[in-house]
């Protein structure tokens, strides 16, 4: 039974709204297409030691570039369920503990539509075999290294290198800590990447900081 059919949790005080409608009447008249709705995706950073699992995109956009496995969330699907499904479909890797890291929502991060993605990460003791599936043209493990150069208080330059055999990918950015006390986050400027799809270098950096505590 969907939450629209069993809406007692959304009744609030049970009173009518400013237009005299009950919750049931409000929902009956509500148009979910009143506003342009962003699409939602999930991306997954799976680490094993100092290696990271990436896929090569087999279609547009960023065709031929390497990226974190991921994809679109279905309408009646939890985010973590979608992340586990996309990881399984694109790499064959399953049953890994996933932790939500951050949401990336720049309006121009995808040329198809307004796409907001939620990043998940996992750290495994052993490296499972990976095999490309679904729309991934390849799936392989990359060793990674991160160089951080302080520029001033709370600001540093990051250089990320990923290697698989003779294949080398890279990303770099300036990271600035904003906020104070317990309310702070990192912002990035000057982002550049070689061989990586869109903003996936930034997502990899965030995942490294979360998983390995290098922040």
Buried (B, 14 or more C-beta within 10 A) or exposed (E): EEEEEEEEEEEEEEEEEEEEBEBEEEEEEEEEEEEEEEEBBBBBBBBBEEBBBBBBBBEEEBEEBBBBBBBBBEEEBEBBBBBBBBBBBBBBBEEBEBBBBBEBEEEEBBEEEBBBBBBBBBBBEEBBEBEBBBEBEBBBBBEBEBEEEEEEEEEBBBEBBBBBEEEEBBBBBBBBBEEEEEEEEBEBEEBEBEBBBBBBBBBBBBBBBBBEEEE
